[in-house]
């Protein structure tokens, strides 16, 4: 495996992203900061990334398997693998358009994947996006929250923290409380 580093792979604090791999094979990224330290991105860049990823998926473009090792100053690390076909396609598309060998580009792709993950597991967020065969529309506040909410140690969004961030962008936004569970005994409480 060969490793290479580009001048743009260093952020202003001196942290680097090193990439290893062979052409056409799996790629490995060694990142000198944890996912939760990646920078915020601009809302419009996240919207563009969504459209770029969608276009690549429609064109059935592939993407390399990518492994990420996020190193923390204390010596611990977080490993993340993008082996899912869709995630590989989306990461490849964003890599081709803006590059992910820098903290901003890497943050962009991870935020896009974290948003998709959040929408899949958080029913309260579904009213804020409209998915259709011809594309998706996101409420601007959803993208604004995803662009600015810090990632967790495992490169996801903390659901409760995301809700709080989102509520700051939407007046009157409230999460529906779960419906009361009816008791099987028929007793009233």
C-alpha positions in Angstrom: 0.0 0.0 0.0 1.3 3.4 -0.8 0.5 6.5 1.2 0.5 10.0 0.0 -0.3 13.5 1.4 -1.2 16.6 -0.5 -0.6 20.2 0.7 -4.4 20.7 1.0 -4.6 17.7 3.4 -3.4 19.9 6.3 -5.9 22.1 8.1 -4.8 25.4 9.7 -4.1 23.8 13.0 -1.5 21.4 11.4 -3.7 18.3 11.5 -3.3 16.1 8.5 -5.1 13.4 6.5 -2.9 10.8 5.0 -4.4 8.5 2.3 -3.2 5.0 1.5 -4.3 2.5 -1.1 -3.8 1.1 -4.6 -5.6 2.5 -7.6 -9.0 0.8 -8.0 -8.7 -0.8 -4.5 -9.7 0.0 -1.0 -8.6 3.4 0.4 -7.4 4.1 3.9 -7.5 7.5 5.5 -5.5 8.3 8.6 -6.9 11.4 10.2 -5.1 13.3 13.0 -8.4 14.4 14.6 -11.6 12.7 15.8 -14.9 13.0 14.0 -16.3 15.3 16.7 -13.5 17.8 15.9 -14.3 18.1 12.2 -15.5 21.6 11.2 -19.0 22.8 10.5 -19.8 23.2 6.8 -22.0 25.7 4.9 -25.6 24.7 4.4 -25.4 25.4 0.7 -22.4 23.1 0.4 -24.3 20.3 2.2 -27.3 20.8 -0.2 -24.8 20.7 -3.2 -23.2 17.5 -1.8 -26.7 15.9 -1.6 -27.4 16.7 -5.2 -23.9 15.6 -6.3 -24.4 12.3 -4.5 -27.8 11.8 -6.0 -26.6 12.4 -9.5 -23.8 9.9 -9.0 -26.3 7.3 -7.7 -28.6 7.9 -10.7 -25.6 7.5 -13.0 -24.8 4.3 -11.1 -21.3 5.5 -10.4 -19.4 3.3 -8.0 -17.0 4.2 -5.3 -14.0 2.7 -3.6 -14.3 1.0 -0.2 -12.9 3.5 2.2 -11.6 3.0 5.7 -11.1 5.9 8.1 -9.0 5.9 11.3 -9.6 9.0 13.4 -6.7 9.5 15.9 -7.3 11.3 19.1 -4.6 13.2 21.0 -4.8 10.6 23.9 -3.8 7.8 21.6 -7.3 6.3 21.2 -9.0 6.1 17.8 -12.3 5.6 16.0 -12.4 3.4 12.9 -15.1 3.8 10.3 -15.6 1.8 7.1 -17.7 2.8 4.1 -18.4 -0.5 2.5 -22.1 0.0 1.7 -22.6 0.5 -2.1 -24.6 3.7 -1.7 -22.2 5.2 0.9 -19.3 4.4 -1.4 -21.0 6.0 -4.4 -21.8 9.2 -2.4 -18.4 9.5 -0.9 -16.8 9.0 -4.3 -19.0 11.6 -5.8 -18.1 14.2 -3.1 -14.4 13.2 -3.4 -14.5 13.9 -7.1 -16.3 17.2 -6.7 -14.7 18.8 -3.6 -12.2 16.3 -2.3 -12.4 14.5 1.0 -8.7 14.5 1.8 -9.1 17.7 3.9 -11.1 18.3 7.1 -13.8 20.4 5.3 -14.5 17.8 2.5 -14.4 14.9 5.0 -16.8 16.7 7.3 -19.1 17.3 4.3 -19.3 13.6 3.4 -19.7 12.4 7.0 -22.4 15.0 7.7 -24.3 13.8 4.6 -24.1 10.2 5.7 -25.0 11.1 9.2 -28.1 13.0 8.0 -29.2 10.0 6.0 -28.6 7.8 9.0 -30.6 10.2 11.2 -33.5 10.3 8.8 -33.6 6.5 8.8 -33.7 6.1 12.5 -35.6 9.2 13.7 -39.3 9.2 12.8 -39.7 12.8 14.2 -37.4 14.1 11.4 -39.3 12.6 8.5 -41.8 15.5 8.2 -38.8 17.8 7.5 -38.0 16.0 4.3 -40.0 14.9 1.3 -38.5 11.9 -0.5 -39.9 11.1 -3.9 -38.8 9.1 -6.9 -37.5 12.2 -8.6 -35.5 13.5 -5.7 -35.8 14.8 -2.2 -36.6 18.2 -0.6 -35.2 19.1 2.8 -36.5 21.7 5.1 -33.8 24.4 5.1 -33.6 24.1 8.9 -32.8 20.4 8.6 -29.8 21.2 6.4 -28.7 24.1 8.6 -28.7 21.9 11.7 -26.8 19.1 9.8 -24.3 21.6 8.6 -23.6 22.9 12.1 -24.3 20.2 14.6 -21.1 18.5 15.8 -20.6 14.8 14.9 -20.3 12.2 17.6 -17.3 10.0 18.3 -18.7 7.5 15.8 -19.4 10.1 13.1 -23.1 10.3 13.6 -25.5 13.0 14.9 -26.6 12.8 18.5 -30.4 12.7 18.1 -31.2 14.8 21.2 -28.5 17.3 20.4 -29.7 17.5 16.8 -33.3 18.2 18.0 -32.1 21.0 20.2 -30.1 22.5 17.4 -33.0 22.2 15.0 -35.4 23.8 17.4 -33.3 26.9 17.3 -33.9 27.2 13.6 -37.6 26.5 13.5 -40.0 28.6 15.5 -42.5 26.4 17.3 -40.7 23.1 16.4 -41.6 20.5 18.9 -41.1 16.7 18.8 -44.3 14.8 19.3 -44.4 12.9 22.6 -44.9 9.2 22.2 -48.5 8.0 22.4 -49.5 6.6 25.7 -49.3 2.8 25.8 -52.6 1.2 26.6 -52.4 -1.4 29.3 -53.5 -4.9 28.3 -55.4 -5.3 31.6 -57.9 -2.7 30.7 -57.2 -0.8 34.0 -57.2 2.9 33.8 -54.3 4.9 35.3 
